Structures are given as C-alpha cells and as structure tokens.
Amino acid sequence: MSTEKNSFQISNILIVFLTCLYLVTEVLSAFHVINTYSIWCVWLLGIGLAFYARRKKRTNVTYRKKKSTKDYGGILFWGLIIFLVILGVMAVSTVPYNWDSMTYHLTRIVHWVQEGSVDYFVTNNRRQLISPVLAEYVLLHLYLLTGTDLFFNCLQWFSLIICICILYQMMKKLGISREVSMGCLLLLVMAPVVVGESLCTQVDLFAAMCLLLTLSKIYDFAEQADGRNLKENVIQIVYIALSIGLCYLAKPNICFSVLVALVWMGIICLCKKIRWKQLLLYAVIGAVIVLLLPLPVFVRNMSYAGDPFALEYMGNIGIGSYSPKYLVVNAYKNLVAL
C-alpha cells in the first residue's frame, strides 16, 4: 500500500472521527448526561469498535523503498520534526492566556460540564453561545477524559501536524520535490503567526485542518472521478459533504473558500464529460448532508435568535456585510493564507 493510499485513509478516518465526536456530544447533550462517566464509556466503546473493524479488515501493508540517495530533504525533515517537538513541549507547558480563550473558548466548556449539556445558558457574552463549537467539543472530551486543562493547547499543535501532512501529500501530487516541500513546510511552521496559534486555544489551525481535509478530498474527487463508478463517487461525495459540514462547525467563514473549490471541481467534472444528472445527484446528496450535520446548532440558534445562523449576532463576530465583493475578497484571503 502506497503512502498516498495511507494518507487517503487517514483523511477519511479523521473526518469520520470528528463527525462521530460531534454527533455523540449532541446526543449526550440532549439527555443532559455529558460527564466523565458517559464520555469514558463512549470512548471505550468507540475504541473497541475500531479495533474490531481493524481486525476484520486487516490488510498487508507494504511501503515502497526509497532510494538511498543523499539529499537535503532528510535534513529539512528532521529539522521540521525537531521544531514540532519543541512546539509540542511549549504547548503543554504554556497555559491558555489569550483574550478569546479566557472570554469564550474555554469558559463555555466549564458551563457545558456544569450543565451536562451544550444547550445555551445565561451569559452576557454571546460569543460563548453562537461561536463555532467543533474545536471546543474536542477540548470538552479531552477535559473530561484527562480531568485537566493541561493539554488544551495540544489541539492546535496536533492540527498543525495534520496540516503539514496534508500539504506535503498535496505538494507531492503536484510533482514538487521533497527538498522544496520540506523547505516550504519548515518556513511555514516557523512563521510567528503559526507558532503563536500552535501555543493557544484559538481555533484557526484547527479550522485550517478541516479546510485542508476538504480541499484534499475535493482534489482527489476531481482527479479520480468518472461517470462509470457511481457507488465510489457517491462515497467520496459523502466524505466531502461531511468535511464541509465540519468546516462550518469549526469556522463558518472558511466555507467561502470551499465554495470556490467546489466550483472548480464542478468544472473539472464537466470537462470529464460526467453526465449532468450524476452531478445533480452528487449535489443533492452533498447538500442534504451539509445541512443536516449542523442541525442541532441551527435549532439552538432558532430558539435563541429566531434565525438558524444567528446572523443578527454573528455580524459582530464574522463578516458584517454580505456584499459579493467582500465575500470574494475574504475567500481569496483564506486561499492565499494556505
């Protein structure tokens, strides 16, 4: 099995994992049983099912031997590893300190634990209610599993590692050499904004991970899709739709970048002469999944703001205008940031 196939499976696993974590949290919240006992039971059950599925679907994994030629890629690779390890140590040893973490990212988690539910609560800070929830759901599980906030910063650090892996695979598919890829990735992780994000509990690297997962799935679909293998195409559309839903739950404004990628995917599919009826079927399946996944959030927003997107209150958090020129500029900035 090639490294490309392994990365493909890892992307699918991450998408399924985050989707299940989100859905489990919402189900437990509906019964007001979010606590250490219930979270441990769910995780033990999930680990057991994963091991069972792994044993039932065991395959012989082989890796292609790499040439022993000397290059600078190996040196840059180990430099990247060392720098990531240093960031990991700093992430564990640094306590959350920034304004966003103290005012709503982490405070909402304490409320959820206290109430046993992620339902909206009385507060004078609306960000604790209507801000994207996915990253905090992960931290909620981490807090209840470990009983401490020591590892809160590690979510952003881990997200950075996943981003690096996805970017490397994408550059490899584009034919970029290992030396150039490693050099670019090393420069990326050494950027001050990336270092700062990896040592805090903001959600930008986590959102970037969700966006890259989506873009990688869209690229794979555009590259491999044809009009003959309908079942395989539908499966990939489901993964794409789930990843788009996760993007919305992580940080809604990155969905504008996803929209640009979807338009590109549609053009590629048309160039491959895939029938428009199939494309319509893919669009309907994807739209249904994307709209259903955040449904619990929509219901809470309807109850609180009379609007599934809470646009009246989100205006002070996200984009305050829906003018097409501002939306295009924001999407372009998100793409360039990658």
Secondary structure, DSSP 8 states (H G I E B T S, - for coil): --HHHHHHHHHHHHHHHHHHHHHHHHHHHHTT--SHHHHHHHHHHHHHHHHHHHHHT--------------HHHHHHHHHHHHHHHHHHHHHHS---SHHIIIIITHHHHHHHHHTS-S----S-THHHHS--HHHHHHHHHHHHHSSSTTTTHHHHHHHHHHHHHHHHHHHHTT--HHHHHHHHHHHHHSHHHHHHHTSS-SHHHHHHHHHHHHHHHHHHHHH--SS-HHHHHHHHHHHHHHHHHHHHH-GGGHHHHHHHHHHHHHHHHHTT--HHHHHHHHHHHHHHHHHTTHHHHHHHHHHHSSTT-HHHHTTTS-S---HHHHHHHHHHHHHH-
